[in-house]
Amino acid sequence: MMLDGYSLEIALTGANSAAQSWYGWDQGVVAGLLISPDFLNVFPQTKVSSVQGITASCFSYALILIILKLGNLVGCLLAACYGDRLGRKNTLRFGAMISALGAVLQFSAYSFPQLIVGRVINGVGNGLFNLVAPKVSSRVTSSTCGVFQAESCRSDRRGKLSVIVVLHNVVFYCAATWITLGCSFLQGGYQWRLPLALQLVPCSALVALLPLVPDSPRWLLMQNRSQEGLEAIRRYLGKGLTIDDPIVQSEYHSITGAILIERESKISFTHVLARRDRSSHLKRLLLGCGGQFMQQFGGINALNYYFTIILMKNVGMNEMMARILTGCNATSYMISSGLCFWLIERCGRRVLMLSGLSLQCLAYVMVAISIALLDQAPFQWGIVAVSFLFFYYAAFGCTWGMVPWVYQAEINSLAMRTVGAASATATNWLAGFICTQFTPTGIENIGYRFYIIFAVFNLAFIFVVYFLYPETAYRTLEDLDVYFDRDSHHPTIIPIRDKVAKQSKRPLEAMEAEALRVATTKAIDVKLATEHVEDIERVV
């Protein structure tokens, strides 16, 4: 069945959404699993706070392990080369197989080592998802959108579709929270084995949808598979288009023109690290990684995995009330994340990031104050603490829950897109591992001061985003190559009056550069065709 236009768009978004769902489901399951009586009975080691941190965070740590094995730049460069060799679809298939194996090991575990091995393998597969698919984490990968989604969507719909993909992370986090609550009324291993087994549902959906979509047009053209790439462009751009349609040809020439520029200026990764390239690859890679670092150290995973534990230990609630409020919070988190679908193109990436950091900082300050004063009036200050925990999730959901995954896929050049996505994903998992590992100890030992740490991080990140992060909304992926070109004279630190870096509308310089690129590529094609005809005439 040959899908095209909106039907193909739906299939692509569905496949990437299924890949993204996996991590959200894991977060929702673990939050309830760590207080499940049968789970604690089978694995009494998790009652110790330091071990509890390892159990939750080893899912993140699994990706760090695979990336460390892959070598340079925390392993992401070789991971990126592997992904480019396989293609976006085959990498997803490979990740699905590994993740399914990890899920089976987890829900069938009767020993602590088997559980940990299952989570590590699960994390490896999920990490492969997030090299090519969006995450939110948590990302997500991405998300947020990943390389596959970003390279295949039209630029005017890329942001919204990426939000839909990343939103599935939150939707499945919410669903897992309520299902885990429901399973808590069951007897024996069903309390936690059933939620873990249901991880196989999104995996099956992913495998079923992948045959319906072609691989990324940009990846196909980069592999010199011109006819397949042109056909993929035709199918992704709209229903009923032909290969000769001006829209298809313009997109084809724009992409091939960018590829030619990349190849002409291609240099080694050593030169990229030394900043000897003309496309500012290192700067762009660091911006993608920085967004993921700020997302995690903004405090989201400190809450996601341990929300029920925070409510029980810091706020003083019983287990059932903690579970119910976790489900309610997950629902409001899902609704607020859905708002990003309408906000991400209207407001742009910068506005959402800046406003999100401000609101998250306020939320953590109020949570710290309310927990510090909890002994004076437990009921009243408990309500304040829970309210601002909900407030934090609402602010994060429609801003930082989505934007970093979209941004990392947009910001890198074609030659570095997979490397950049792998690096950013590695940064997300490494930062998430740090946060999830030490959160239980922080909650037990320093109380309200633990939340002040994240308030300070959010405040500091406001200045980072304002002066370092240019807008990417309504730019094609090739427009961003123009912005970061060495000859464009855009400085690293964004001046306060720099409209090109801050405006959400497409800049004039980007439109002029695209027209020149298309004209140049067409001229090359005409020249090659003329030379071909002349060669034939000489032979005749």
C-alpha positions as a Python dict, from the first residue, in 0.01 Angstrom:
ca = {
    (1, 'M'): (0, 0, 0),
    (2, 'M'): (153, 330, -119),
    (3, 'L'): (50, 607, 122),
    (4, 'D'): (111, 972, 42),
    (5, 'G'): (15, 1314, 173),
    (6, 'Y'): (-175, 1325, 501),
    (7, 'S'): (-218, 948, 525),
    (8, 'L'): (158, 902, 501),
    (9, 'E'): (208, 1185, 749),
    (10, 'I'): (-18, 1003, 994),
    (11, 'A'): (168, 674, 949),
    (12, 'L'): (507, 843, 997),
    (13, 'T'): (391, 1030, 1305),
    (14, 'G'): (230, 714, 1440),
    (15, 'A'): (550, 512, 1401),
    (16, 'N'): (764, 776, 1569),
    (17, 'S'): (498, 821, 1839),
    (18, 'A'): (510, 450, 1915),
    (19, 'A'): (888, 471, 1958),
    (20, 'Q'): (845, 775, 2181),
    (21, 'S'): (575, 611, 2394),
    (22, 'W'): (816, 358, 2536),
    (23, 'Y'): (1004, 595, 2765),
    (24, 'G'): (691, 767, 2892),
    (25, 'W'): (543, 430, 2981),
    (26, 'D'): (860, 336, 3170),
    (27, 'Q'): (850, 654, 3379),
    (28, 'G'): (486, 604, 3472),
    (29, 'V'): (535, 237, 3558),
    (30, 'V'): (848, 286, 3770),
    (31, 'A'): (687, 563, 3978),
    (32, 'G'): (425, 314, 4102),
    (33, 'L'): (639, 3, 4082),
    (34, 'L'): (887, 124, 4348),
    (35, 'I'): (612, 129, 4613),
    (36, 'S'): (433, -191, 4504),
    (37, 'P'): (419, -438, 4798),
    (38, 'D'): (480, -747, 4583),
    (39, 'F'): (769, -578, 4398),
    (40, 'L'): (932, -482, 4727),
    (41, 'N'): (879, -838, 4851),
    (42, 'V'): (1044, -992, 4542),
    (43, 'F'): (1321, -730, 4529),
    (44, 'P'): (1384, -613, 4888),
    (45, 'Q'): (1707, -446, 4772),
    (46, 'T'): (1504, -155, 4632),
    (47, 'K'): (1398, -48, 4982),
    (48, 'V'): (1743, 110, 5024),
    (49, 'S'): (1737, 462, 4880),
    (50, 'S'): (2073, 434, 4701),
    (51, 'V'): (1970, 106, 4537),
    (52, 'Q'): (1631, 253, 4453),
    (53, 'G'): (1808, 521, 4257),
    (54, 'I'): (2006, 262, 4063),
    (55, 'T'): (1689, 67, 3979),
    (56, 'A'): (1515, 370, 3829),
    (57, 'S'): (1813, 527, 3661),
    (58, 'C'): (1976, 218, 3510),
    (59, 'F'): (1723, 252, 3224),
    (60, 'S'): (1894, 583, 3148),
    (61, 'Y'): (2233, 437, 3230),
    (62, 'A'): (2182, 170, 2963),
    (63, 'L'): (2197, 429, 2689),
    (64, 'I'): (2512, 574, 2843),
    (65, 'L'): (2669, 227, 2833),
    (66, 'I'): (2596, 174, 2464),
    (67, 'I'): (2714, 520, 2373),
    (68, 'L'): (3033, 482, 2575),
    (69, 'K'): (3102, 160, 2381),
    (70, 'L'): (3052, 342, 2055),
    (71, 'G'): (3347, 566, 2127),
    (72, 'N'): (3437, 929, 2058),
    (73, 'L'): (3218, 1217, 2177),
    (74, 'V'): (3062, 991, 2442),
    (75, 'G'): (3020, 730, 2168),
    (76, 'C'): (2772, 934, 1968),
    (77, 'L'): (2983, 974, 1657),
    (78, 'L'): (3003, 598, 1591),
    (79, 'A'): (2640, 560, 1692),
    (80, 'A'): (2557, 826, 1435),
    (81, 'C'): (2763, 651, 1166),
    (82, 'Y'): (2584, 326, 1244),
    (83, 'G'): (2247, 497, 1219),
    (84, 'D'): (2339, 658, 887),
    (85, 'R'): (2448, 323, 750),
    (86, 'L'): (2128, 145, 848),
    (87, 'G'): (1887, 425, 771),
    (88, 'R'): (1615, 563, 997),
    (89, 'K'): (1369, 275, 953),
    (90, 'N'): (1614, -10, 1007),
    (91, 'T'): (1757, 155, 1318),
    (92, 'L'): (1405, 173, 1461),
    (93, 'R'): (1347, -193, 1381),
    (94, 'F'): (1671, -291, 1550),
    (95, 'G'): (1582, -83, 1857),
    (96, 'A'): (1238, -245, 1876),
    (97, 'M'): (1390, -594, 1883),
    (98, 'I'): (1630, -504, 2166),
    (99, 'S'): (1362, -324, 2369),
    (100, 'A'): (1122, -617, 2337),
    (101, 'L'): (1388, -850, 2476),
    (102, 'G'): (1446, -612, 2767),
    (103, 'A'): (1073, -595, 2842),
    (104, 'V'): (1043, -973, 2851),
    (105, 'L'): (1338, -1002, 3090),
    (106, 'Q'): (1183, -741, 3320),
    (107, 'F'): (830, -873, 3359),
    (108, 'S'): (954, -1232, 3394),
    (109, 'A'): (1221, -1146, 3654),
    (110, 'Y'): (1243, -1330, 3985),
    (111, 'S'): (1596, -1214, 4069),
    (112, 'F'): (1733, -864, 4109),
    (113, 'P'): (2019, -916, 3856),
    (114, 'Q'): (1769, -1025, 3587),
    (115, 'L'): (1558, -714, 3652),
    (116, 'I'): (1862, -488, 3617),
    (117, 'V'): (1983, -665, 3301),
    (118, 'G'): (1635, -632, 3153),
    (119, 'R'): (1627, -260, 3224),
    (120, 'V'): (1975, -211, 3077),
    (121, 'I'): (1878, -395, 2756),
    (122, 'N'): (1550, -201, 2745),
    (123, 'G'): (1744, 122, 2773),
    (124, 'V'): (1977, 21, 2489),
    (125, 'G'): (1683, -34, 2256),
    (126, 'N'): (1512, 284, 2365),
    (127, 'G'): (1836, 471, 2309),
    (128, 'L'): (1840, 352, 1949),
    (129, 'F'): (1480, 477, 1911),
    (130, 'N'): (1588, 818, 2023),
    (131, 'L'): (1872, 850, 1777),
    (132, 'V'): (1613, 859, 1500),
    (133, 'A'): (1283, 926, 1669),
    (134, 'P'): (1155, 1197, 1901),
    (135, 'K'): (1185, 1173, 2279),
    (136, 'V'): (1082, 1308, 2582),
    (137, 'S'): (1240, 1148, 2739),
    (138, 'S'): (1139, 1128, 2810),
    (139, 'R'): (1270, 1272, 2529),
    (140, 'V'): (1183, 1105, 2282),
    (141, 'T'): (1326, 1153, 2207),
    (142, 'S'): (1258, 1299, 2147),
    (143, 'S'): (968, 1530, 2149),
    (144, 'T'): (1008, 1647, 2054),
    (145, 'C'): (1119, 1565, 1720),
    (146, 'G'): (1384, 1327, 1607),
    (147, 'V'): (1582, 1305, 1292),
    (148, 'F'): (1334, 1085, 1104),
    (149, 'Q'): (1040, 1313, 1177),
    (150, 'A'): (1234, 1634, 1112),
    (151, 'E'): (1383, 1516, 783),
    (152, 'S'): (1052, 1394, 643),
    (153, 'C'): (795, 1660, 744),
    (154, 'R'): (718, 1984, 564),
    (155, 'S'): (876, 2280, 747),
    (156, 'D'): (543, 2451, 815),
    (157, 'R'): (412, 2139, 994),
    (158, 'R'): (734, 2007, 1146),
    (159, 'G'): (689, 2171, 1486),
    (160, 'K'): (327, 2062, 1535),
    (161, 'L'): (386, 1705, 1424),
    (162, 'S'): (693, 1684, 1644),
    (163, 'V'): (482, 1794, 1940),
    (164, 'I'): (230, 1518, 1863),
    (165, 'V'): (512, 1264, 1869),
    (166, 'V'): (663, 1388, 2194),
    (167, 'L'): (314, 1421, 2344),
    (168, 'H'): (281, 1042, 2324),
    (169, 'N'): (557, 1023, 2581),
    (170, 'V'): (336, 1215, 2822),
    (171, 'V'): (17, 1034, 2720),
    (172, 'F'): (174, 697, 2793),
    (173, 'Y'): (325, 830, 3116),
    (174, 'C'): (-27, 928, 3220),
    (175, 'A'): (-177, 597, 3107),
    (176, 'A'): (94, 397, 3285),
    (177, 'T'): (34, 591, 3606),
    (178, 'W'): (-338, 508, 3613),
    (179, 'I'): (-288, 147, 3501),
    (180, 'T'): (-26, 99, 3771),
    (181, 'L'): (-274, 238, 4022),
    (182, 'G'): (-538, -6, 3898),
    (183, 'C'): (-295, -297, 3911),
    (184, 'S'): (-209, -212, 4273),
    (185, 'F'): (-545, -368, 4370),
    (186, 'L'): (-444, -700, 4211),
    (187, 'Q'): (-281, -982, 4401),
    (188, 'G'): (76, -1104, 4366),
    (189, 'G'): (302, -1031, 4070),
    (190, 'Y'): (24, -884, 3856),
    (191, 'Q'): (74, -560, 4051),
    (192, 'W'): (392, -488, 3856),
    (193, 'R'): (444, -761, 3594),
    (194, 'L'): (136, -665, 3392),
    (195, 'P'): (233, -295, 3358),
    (196, 'L'): (585, -397, 3254),
    (197, 'A'): (452, -648, 2999),
    (198, 'L'): (233, -381, 2837),
    (199, 'Q'): (553, -214, 2712),
    (200, 'L'): (525, -455, 2418),
    (201, 'V'): (213, -274, 2288),
    (202, 'P'): (390, 37, 2146),
    (203, 'C'): (669, -187, 2020),
    (204, 'S'): (420, -391, 1818),
    (205, 'A'): (260, -74, 1680),
    (206, 'L'): (599, 56, 1568),
    (207, 'V'): (689, -264, 1384),
    (208, 'A'): (346, -269, 1215),
    (209, 'L'): (365, 92, 1089),
    (210, 'L'): (724, 103, 961),
    (211, 'P'): (655, -89, 635),
    (212, 'L'): (402, 181, 538),
    (213, 'V'): (651, 470, 530),
    (214, 'P'): (955, 535, 309),
    (215, 'D'): (1284, 626, 466),
    (216, 'S'): (1385, 988, 517),
    (217, 'P'): (1414, 1173, 180),
    (218, 'R'): (1723, 1356, 300),
    (219, 'W'): (1889, 1033, 412),
    (220, 'L'): (1809, 867, 76),
    (221, 'L'): (1956, 1160, -119),
    (222, 'M'): (2260, 1166, 108),
    (223, 'Q'): (2314, 798, 15),
    (224, 'N'): (2296, 891, -360),
    (225, 'R'): (1965, 707, -398),
    (226, 'S'): (1819, 992, -602),
    (227, 'Q'): (1513, 823, -750),
    (228, 'E'): (1404, 681, -416),
    (229, 'G'): (1466, 1017, -251),
    (230, 'L'): (1264, 1202, -516),
    (231, 'E'): (980, 953, -478),
    (232, 'A'): (989, 994, -99),
    (233, 'I'): (974, 1373, -135),
    (234, 'R'): (673, 1339, -367),
    (235, 'R'): (490, 1117, -120),
    (236, 'Y'): (567, 1326, 188),
    (237, 'L'): (481, 1664, 31),
    (238, 'G'): (119, 1590, -57),
    (239, 'K'): (-139, 1360, -206),
    (240, 'G'): (-158, 1311, -583),
    (241, 'L'): (163, 1497, -667),
    (242, 'T'): (389, 1387, -952),
    (243, 'I'): (766, 1380, -959),
    (244, 'D'): (765, 1667, -1212),
    (245, 'D'): (547, 1889, -994),
    (246, 'P'): (722, 2226, -928),
    (247, 'I'): (680, 2187, -550),
    (248, 'V'): (851, 1847, -558),
    (249, 'Q'): (1129, 1966, -788),
    (250, 'S'): (1192, 2279, -581),
    (251, 'E'): (1223, 2075, -260),
    (252, 'Y'): (1445, 1822, -436),
    (253, 'H'): (1680, 2090, -569),
    (254, 'S'): (1690, 2271, -236),
    (255, 'I'): (1792, 1954, -51),
    (256, 'T'): (2043, 1837, -313),
    (257, 'G'): (2189, 2187, -322),
    (258, 'A'): (2245, 2176, 52),
    (259, 'I'): (2402, 1830, 21),
    (260, 'L'): (2640, 1956, -248),
    (261, 'I'): (2747, 2244, -24),
    (262, 'E'): (2801, 2001, 264),
    (263, 'R'): (3013, 1771, 48),
    (264, 'E'): (3222, 2051, -95),
    (265, 'S'): (3303, 2181, 252),
    (266, 'K'): (3321, 1840, 422),
    (267, 'I'): (3599, 1811, 675),
    (268, 'S'): (3699, 1565, 945),
    (269, 'F'): (3536, 1556, 1286),
    (270, 'T'): (3871, 1664, 1431),
    (271, 'H'): (3841, 1987, 1236),
    (272, 'V'): (3483, 2025, 1356),
    (273, 'L'): (3601, 2006, 1717),
    (274, 'A'): (3877, 2254, 1632),
    (275, 'R'): (3613, 2488, 1477),
    (276, 'R'): (3781, 2493, 1136),
    (277, 'D'): (3459, 2433, 945),
    (278, 'R'): (3240, 2698, 782),
    (279, 'S'): (2907, 2563, 910),
    (280, 'S'): (2961, 2603, 1289),
    (281, 'H'): (2896, 2234, 1344),
    (282, 'L'): (3038, 2231, 1696),
    (283, 'K'): (2833, 2530, 1806),
    (284, 'R'): (2516, 2371, 1674),
    (285, 'L'): (2594, 2036, 1833),
    (286, 'L'): (2650, 2205, 2171),
    (287, 'L'): (2322, 2395, 2144),
    (288, 'G'): (2135, 2067, 2094),
    (289, 'C'): (2318, 1904, 2385),
    (290, 'G'): (2268, 2211, 2602),
    (291, 'G'): (1893, 2205, 2551),
    (292, 'Q'): (1877, 1845, 2671),
    (293, 'F'): (2102, 1919, 2967),
    (294, 'M'): (1883, 2211, 3073),
    (295, 'Q'): (1568, 2002, 3036),
    (296, 'Q'): (1697, 1741, 3280),
    (297, 'F'): (1860, 1978, 3528),
    (298, 'G'): (1542, 2182, 3523),
    (299, 'G'): (1425, 1903, 3754),
    (300, 'I'): (1178, 1691, 3557),
    (301, 'N'): (1321, 1344, 3620),
    (302, 'A'): (1370, 1424, 3987),
    (303, 'L'): (989, 1431, 3997),
    (304, 'N'): (886, 1181, 3727),
    (305, 'Y'): (1034, 870, 3882),
    (306, 'Y'): (979, 967, 4245),
    (307, 'F'): (658, 1168, 4250),
    (308, 'T'): (478, 919, 4474),
    (309, 'I'): (779, 893, 4705),
    (310, 'I'): (804, 1275, 4731),
    (311, 'L'): (438, 1296, 4825),
    (312, 'M'): (480, 1026, 5090),
    (313, 'K'): (815, 1129, 5243),
    (314, 'N'): (823, 1509, 5199),
    (315, 'V'): (452, 1596, 5201),
    (316, 'G'): (341, 1319, 5440),
    (317, 'M'): (63, 1151, 5239),
    (318, 'N'): (-40, 788, 5257),
    (319, 'E'): (29, 546, 4972),
    (320, 'M'): (-320, 550, 4816),
    (321, 'M'): (-350, 929, 4816),
    (322, 'A'): (1, 956, 4671),
    (323, 'R'): (-92, 719, 4388),
    (324, 'I'): (-416, 903, 4311),
    (325, 'L'): (-248, 1244, 4307),
    (326, 'T'): (28, 1105, 4084),
    (327, 'G'): (-237, 998, 3835),
    (328, 'C'): (-414, 1336, 3855),
    (329, 'N'): (-85, 1515, 3804),
    (330, 'A'): (-3, 1294, 3504),
    (331, 'T'): (-340, 1385, 3351),
    (332, 'S'): (-289, 1760, 3392),
    (333, 'Y'): (66, 1716, 3261),
    (334, 'M'): (-71, 1547, 2950),
    (335, 'I'): (-325, 1827, 2891),
    (336, 'S'): (-65, 2102, 2932),
    (337, 'S'): (172, 1918, 2697),
    (338, 'G'): (-103, 1911, 2437),
    (339, 'L'): (-119, 2291, 2449),
    (340, 'C'): (229, 2301, 2299),
    (341, 'F'): (75, 2182, 1970),
    (342, 'W'): (-79, 2529, 1929),
    (343, 'L'): (198, 2727, 2098),
    (344, 'I'): (517, 2596, 1940),
    (345, 'E'): (472, 2763, 1600),
    (346, 'R'): (277, 3066, 1721),
    (347, 'C'): (521, 3160, 1997),
    (348, 'G'): (841, 3007, 1863),
    (349, 'R'): (1101, 2799, 2046),
    (350, 'R'): (1275, 3082, 2233),
    (351, 'V'): (964, 3229, 2394),
    (352, 'L'): (852, 2888, 2517),
    (353, 'M'): (1195, 2806, 2660),
    (354, 'L'): (1229, 3140, 2841),
    (355, 'S'): (878, 3144, 2982),
    (356, 'G'): (906, 2779, 3086),
    (357, 'L'): (1226, 2839, 3283),
    (358, 'S'): (1073, 3137, 3464),
    (359, 'L'): (763, 2941, 3568),
    (360, 'Q'): (963, 2632, 3667),
    (361, 'C'): (1191, 2844, 3886),
    (362, 'L'): (887, 2994, 4060),
    (363, 'A'): (736, 2648, 4113),
    (364, 'Y'): (1048, 2504, 4275),
    (365, 'V'): (1089, 2809, 4502),
    (366, 'M'): (733, 2767, 4627),
    (367, 'V'): (772, 2390, 4674),
    (368, 'A'): (1088, 2449, 4881),
    (369, 'I'): (914, 2712, 5096),
    (370, 'S'): (605, 2500, 5155),
    (371, 'I'): (803, 2187, 5250),
    (372, 'A'): (1026, 2395, 5481),
    (373, 'L'): (714, 2524, 5663),
    (374, 'L'): (526, 2194, 5655),
    (375, 'D'): (572, 2126, 6029),
    (376, 'Q'): (396, 2451, 6121),
    (377, 'A'): (74, 2373, 5933),
    (378, 'P'): (94, 2033, 5762),
    (379, 'F'): (-243, 2042, 5587),
    (380, 'Q'): (-221, 2398, 5451),
    (381, 'W'): (142, 2386, 5340),
    (382, 'G'): (89, 2035, 5204),
    (383, 'I'): (-178, 2175, 4972),
    (384, 'V'): (61, 2451, 4860),
    (385, 'A'): (339, 2199, 4792),
    (386, 'V'): (115, 1972, 4585),
    (387, 'S'): (-33, 2269, 4396),
    (388, 'F'): (306, 2396, 4287),
    (389, 'L'): (425, 2047, 4197),
    (390, 'F'): (123, 2034, 3964),
    (391, 'F'): (208, 2386, 3847),
    (392, 'Y'): (562, 2280, 3763),
    (393, 'Y'): (440, 1993, 3548),
    (394, 'A'): (192, 2218, 3369),
    (395, 'A'): (465, 2472, 3289),
    (396, 'F'): (714, 2206, 3185),
    (397, 'G'): (464, 2017, 2971),
    (398, 'C'): (388, 2299, 2727),
    (399, 'T'): (746, 2431, 2713),
    (400, 'W'): (1054, 2227, 2804),
    (401, 'G'): (879, 1894, 2774),
    (402, 'M'): (859, 1944, 2397),
    (403, 'V'): (1097, 2214, 2272),
    (404, 'P'): (1442, 2056, 2334),
    (405, 'W'): (1351, 1751, 2124),
    (406, 'V'): (1229, 1968, 1838),
    (407, 'Y'): (1528, 2200, 1869),
    (408, 'Q'): (1799, 1932, 1864),
    (409, 'A'): (1662, 1786, 1541),
    (410, 'E'): (1637, 2125, 1371),
    (411, 'I'): (1960, 2290, 1476),
    (412, 'N'): (2219, 2053, 1323),
    (413, 'S'): (2328, 2041, 960),
    (414, 'L'): (2246, 1743, 737),
    (415, 'A'): (2598, 1602, 769),
    (416, 'M'): (2587, 1627, 1150),
    (417, 'R'): (2217, 1566, 1213),
    (418, 'T'): (2247, 1206, 1329),
    (419, 'V'): (2567, 1282, 1521),
    (420, 'G'): (2397, 1582, 1680),
    (421, 'A'): (2085, 1383, 1770),
    (422, 'A'): (2296, 1106, 1923),
    (423, 'S'): (2503, 1356, 2121),
    (424, 'A'): (2198, 1543, 2248),
    (425, 'T'): (2023, 1218, 2340),
    (426, 'A'): (2334, 1100, 2524),
    (427, 'T'): (2341, 1427, 2716),
    (428, 'N'): (1974, 1387, 2809),
    (429, 'W'): (2024, 1034, 2938),
    (430, 'L'): (2346, 1119, 3122),
    (431, 'A'): (2188, 1422, 3291),
    (432, 'G'): (1874, 1220, 3362),
    (433, 'F'): (2083, 942, 3514),
    (434, 'I'): (2251, 1189, 3750),
    (435, 'C'): (1918, 1337, 3859),
    (436, 'T'): (1738, 1004, 3909),
    (437, 'Q'): (2035, 845, 4084),
    (438, 'F'): (2072, 1109, 4355),
    (439, 'T'): (1713, 1223, 4401),
    (440, 'P'): (1622, 962, 4669),
    (441, 'T'): (1927, 1056, 4877),
    (442, 'G'): (1852, 1426, 4834),
    (443, 'I'): (1490, 1383, 4939),
    (444, 'E'): (1594, 1194, 5255),
    (445, 'N'): (1894, 1400, 5363),
    (446, 'I'): (1845, 1768, 5274),
    (447, 'G'): (1466, 1801, 5252),
    (448, 'Y'): (1342, 2135, 5118),
    (449, 'R'): (1695, 2246, 5020),
    (450, 'F'): (1693, 1981, 4748),
    (451, 'Y'): (1428, 2181, 4558),
    (452, 'I'): (1624, 2506, 4590),
    (453, 'I'): (1900, 2346, 4379),
    (454, 'F'): (1664, 2310, 4082),
    (455, 'A'): (1521, 2659, 4133),
    (456, 'V'): (1872, 2802, 4096),
    (457, 'F'): (1939, 2593, 3785),
    (458, 'N'): (1620, 2718, 3616),
    (459, 'L'): (1707, 3080, 3696),
    (460, 'A'): (2058, 3047, 3551),
    (461, 'F'): (1930, 2879, 3234),
    (462, 'I'): (1717, 3184, 3148),
    (463, 'F'): (2031, 3382, 3063),
    (464, 'V'): (2183, 3088, 2872),
    (465, 'V'): (1881, 3060, 2644),
    (466, 'Y'): (1841, 3435, 2590),
    (467, 'F'): (2198, 3497, 2476),
    (468, 'L'): (2290, 3169, 2305),
    (469, 'Y'): (1982, 3011, 2145),
    (470, 'P'): (1856, 3148, 1810),
    (471, 'E'): (1498, 3090, 1693),
    (472, 'T'): (1433, 2794, 1462),
    (473, 'A'): (1057, 2826, 1406),
    (474, 'Y'): (942, 2862, 1042),
    (475, 'R'): (1293, 2793, 913),
    (476, 'T'): (1364, 2506, 679),
    (477, 'L'): (1649, 2283, 787),
    (478, 'E'): (1854, 2440, 509),
    (479, 'D'): (1773, 2793, 635),
    (480, 'L'): (1958, 2713, 955),
    (481, 'D'): (2264, 2613, 751),
    (482, 'V'): (2261, 2966, 610),
    (483, 'Y'): (2226, 3122, 956),
    (484, 'F'): (2523, 2932, 1097),
    (485, 'D'): (2740, 2972, 787),
    (486, 'R'): (3072, 3135, 864),
    (487, 'D'): (3003, 3411, 610),
    (488, 'S'): (2669, 3508, 764),
    (489, 'H'): (2842, 3694, 1049),
    (490, 'H'): (2594, 3590, 1317),
    (491, 'P'): (2785, 3597, 1648),
    (492, 'T'): (2772, 3320, 1908),
    (493, 'I'): (2634, 3554, 2173),
    (494, 'I'): (2306, 3693, 2039),
    (495, 'P'): (2288, 4073, 2058),
    (496, 'I'): (1977, 4216, 2223),
    (497, 'R'): (1865, 4382, 1897),
    (498, 'D'): (1931, 4087, 1665),
    (499, 'K'): (1590, 4040, 1499),
    (500, 'V'): (1699, 3756, 1268),
    (501, 'A'): (1800, 3539, 1566),
    (502, 'K'): (1485, 3615, 1766),
    (503, 'Q'): (1192, 3654, 1526),
    (504, 'S'): (957, 3359, 1485),
    (505, 'K'): (879, 3444, 1121),
    (506, 'R'): (1106, 3326, 843),
    (507, 'P'): (1385, 3582, 781),
    (508, 'L'): (1431, 3746, 441),
    (509, 'E'): (1794, 3632, 423),
    (510, 'A'): (1680, 3269, 445),
    (511, 'M'): (1433, 3309, 157),
    (512, 'E'): (1694, 3478, -61),
    (513, 'A'): (1948, 3204, 11),
    (514, 'E'): (1697, 2932, -79),
    (515, 'A'): (1616, 3099, -413),
    (516, 'L'): (1988, 3118, -494),
    (517, 'R'): (2044, 2755, -391),
    (518, 'V'): (1758, 2625, -607),
    (519, 'A'): (1871, 2831, -907),
    (520, 'T'): (2229, 2708, -873),
    (521, 'T'): (2123, 2342, -848),
    (522, 'K'): (1896, 2373, -1150),
    (523, 'A'): (2180, 2530, -1348),
    (524, 'I'): (2406, 2238, -1257),
    (525, 'D'): (2139, 1990, -1368),
    (526, 'V'): (2094, 2171, -1700),
    (527, 'K'): (2470, 2175, -1757),
    (528, 'L'): (2500, 1802, -1684),
    (529, 'A'): (2208, 1724, -1915),
    (530, 'T'): (2363, 1932, -2195),
    (531, 'E'): (2700, 1761, -2157),
    (532, 'H'): (2526, 1423, -2166),
    (533, 'V'): (2350, 1507, -2494),
    (534, 'E'): (2676, 1634, -2646),
    (535, 'D'): (2854, 1313, -2546),
    (536, 'I'): (2582, 1105, -2716),
    (537, 'E'): (2605, 1315, -3035),
    (538, 'R'): (2982, 1264, -3047),
    (539, 'V'): (2940, 888, -3016),
    (540, 'V'): (2678, 886, -3292),
}
